[in-house]
Amino acid sequence: MRFQPSFYGTMTGHFLKNRLKGKKRFPLVLMLEPTHRCNLACAGCDRIRTAADRELHVSDCLRAVEECGAPVVAVTGGEPLLYGQIKLLLEELLSRGKYVYLCTNGLLAGDFIDDMLPHPNLTLNFHLDGMAKTHEVITGRPGSFNTSMSAISKAKKHGFKVSTNTTVYKNTGAAELEELFCLLTSAGVDGMLVSPGFAYQSVSEDIFSTRADIINKFRQLQSVFSKFRFMNTPIYADFLQGRMDIPCTPWGNPTFGPLGWKSPCYLVTDGYHETYEGLMSGTDWKKYEKGADPRCKNCMVHGGYETTVMRLAFSSPKVMMRMIKWNLGK
């Protein structure tokens, strides 16, 4: 089973509560960035290019959590393990019944694992963008791959839930990805996420793919999706392989960080709002739902589209049955 029954129960309750209130748009996952500081300068990331010297207080983070009400919180950054109050923040989130994904590059995870107790609602999510050579080209840090793999092994030995997130860039090969997923499976990870890279406005490196290239690459990975324990849903996999088209749900994963509520989404930046309500009322959501902005042309990143899959599941019995079968699979 990929996700525990309590997770589905919480998500179902969240959907029903908001639908009964007549809400058309409501968040599922809060992307919480307590800091933009990082100990890496990855080629595909824009966070250290914006407000790298600013951090949030724990009270600011918790206020954002209460404002949006999302049942899942992805604590990201920057590198969240550089945040001095990270343990307190996680404990507060868990005490509120949130499902928490701590997204880390793994370099500082060893000491954190010694200080933090496992929790059934806490998952440590490690970012690995290929095997050692590829990963370290992206991170610019020799040895970063082995450090992350060691931290993954340590986390599993200490009883933590562990997942991984892999961004697929233009030159990432299918054979290398399969090798990586074999290695991660042997390390005992609980699930793997994969997503195509997105051409940020502020990242100029030629490492991103067009939508046509993404579809072609993920078709080469078709057999891989049936071999390994992915957290990506089968419907999202169909979308990546061009077998179906689904719209984006940009409001499903709102982002809050040192500059405020980021509009419209985690990847595209038009501006920032002081409040969650300001974000929701001040963003032209229809434009981004339709992919009408030219910056959305090549985006197939899981954040906006996996949220759509969840919406489809709660409106289509056929999709729901497929999701249940997938969750109960290996």
Helices and strands as residue ranges (DSSP letters): H 5-20, E 29-32, G 47-49, H 58-68, E 72-75, G 80-82, H 86-95, E 99-104, H 109-115, E 122-127, H 132-139, H 144-157, E 161-168, H 174-186, E 191-196, H 211-220, H 222-227, H 234-240, G 250-252, E 255-257, E 260-264, E 269-273, H 276-281, H 285-289, G 294-296, H 302-313, H 317-328
